[in-house]
Amino acid sequence: MSAPDPLVARRVGRGDGTVALLAPTGGLWREGPPLGALVTPGAALGRLEVLGELRPLVAPPGAAGLVVARDESGLARAPVDYESVLVVLDPDAAGSVAADVVAGTEAMAAEGLVFRAPLAGRFYARPSPDEPPFIEAGQEITAGATVCLLEVMKTFHRVSYGGAGLPERGRVARVIAQDGDDLDEGAPILALES
Amino acid sequence: MAVLFHRLFVANRGEVAARIARSCDRLGITPVFGVSEADRDAPYTEGREVVVLGPGRSDQSYLDPVRLVQAARQSRCTALHPGWGFLAENPAFATLAETHGVTFLGPPAHVMHLMGKKTPAKRAMGEAGLRLIEGSDGILTGPEEARAVADEVGYPVLLKAESGGGGRGMRIARSAGEVVAAYAEAQAESLAAFADDRLYLERLITGGRHVEIQLLADRYGHVVHLGERDCTVQRNHQKLIEESPAPGLDPEERAATLAAAVSATRAIGYVGAGTMEFLLDRDGKLRFMEMNTRLQVEHCVTEERARVRTEQGLVPLDLVEQQILVGAGHRLAFTQDDVVLEGHAIEARVNAEDPRKGFQPAPGRIERWHVPAGEGIRVDTHVADGYRVPPFYDSLLAKVIARGATRDEAAERLAAALEGLVCDGLPTTAPMHVAILRNADFRANAYDTRAIPGWPPAEAG
């Protein structure tokens, strides 16, 4: 069975310099990126359920920034209209790098499925020193789930799982990056069971 | 109170959406409008729940079955009214809605499918006892058979595409010598336009009148008719004026056809409101043309005449309400004997078109809008001051319906109301309607489908 074609969100610039990503059609939206997540072109924005079919939803070209606002229904499956605002991105909040980062998540055949750092920064596996890590080996991971924090120029960015070439749902084989590592853009963070 | 739907999805726009919502309000049902971006801020959506379907162009909004049914589902509607036009007669849409647990307010998909096909529909209606236009028994095998059938029914004849529509794939043969060429041309046009080269043949009836019968059926085989309507005043198959009763129709022919239409409706297992269209030929005989498996634009003409006898006395009949009740599984609460048809009703369709410039459509903004009220006047419209007529859809602005004890009284009331219509910013067809309604040939009932009585106006001097 082939996976359904992804839907591409629509992008609209707003007066205040932020960018809104809009639903390309109506449906029930789920697994969207949380507040603070970094979104890059082609990154997963969750899935849209249309008459029972789950269609992956991805960010359009030119959409990069941190999620500063999102659908506030709080529902696991939020009904959205055509051109409902799904998330609002702030390109500046992600630092100057965000504008031109490419989603660093291309899976490489040699290493199996790998989730890579979307931008350079210091890797933190847990929300705060005394809390458990976001992700551990053996755990199931779905698109939109938080993987880590990356500290870039004194600001923390929440990185969520997803991107071109990666499955919507997978199992973590190994967490490659170590807490506190300084990662380059594209450095591997997670290895997934393929 | 009867068990009904709580929320009903309106898969249409404009005038019919407003019309459906009115019946919902009366029944205590919450209507939810599916709207395109072009309609999201239209006055008729004010204070209503809406789901935005897609952009203004209808193939990505009102003509997209998946978007419509998904919108109905996510707005928690358990029934869907398709209105008219768009997907109202699309059996695949009805099936998609029903598959996803949304009741389609119309006949079963298989009946819609049968009536949507020309020769099977004709055959079914012939078997059920309706008089047909003489012609071939189904699809023609070739020009030789066309010639033989034409010789039998008499010239001129019309060669018609099985998949045709909008006047395409049709050719007239006026004599035996023209049949082969007409057959080839109709076939080529049909193949190009509809990817189907099947043809059938009918005797060409010129100068007829268009008469239709309003029917209503529940799921248990109870069928009533609500009288007929005459829709002879047309332009390019677009109806301009509709009225009931049909003037000049022989009472015996009327009674016989109404009875036959009721039994044909029952025979095909029809459910809901439907209309059978007939051609009234010069001998005064009604011949079946097609069945429209939906609510019609001109249903108001029937509503203005129909009353139902109940314990509370005579009460008006609301066709949309009946569609909803029947769709929810209720029996018709009355029989044919309880239906009373009174007086005369005439409807004018006011379109945003300039009748003096070849009926050119005129989208744009209406600065000020007013239709005068008056005795026996009903106005169905979605327009209000400041309404912007979108360029994507049909040009219907309003229907003005007048009731009177006689045809002349109804015509005069309607003309007077239309004279007072104000639509600043756009031309409308109202002046044409006034000219028709005051025309001597219209009043004397001396016209047919070939020409509009009283329009264009005769040059003065």
Interface residues (C-beta under 8 A of the other chain):
Chain A: T25 G26 G27 L28 V50 L51 G52 P79 D81 Y82 E83 S84
Chain B: E37 V51 V52 L53 G54 P55 S61 V66 R67 V69 Q70 A71 R73 Q74 S75 L96 H100
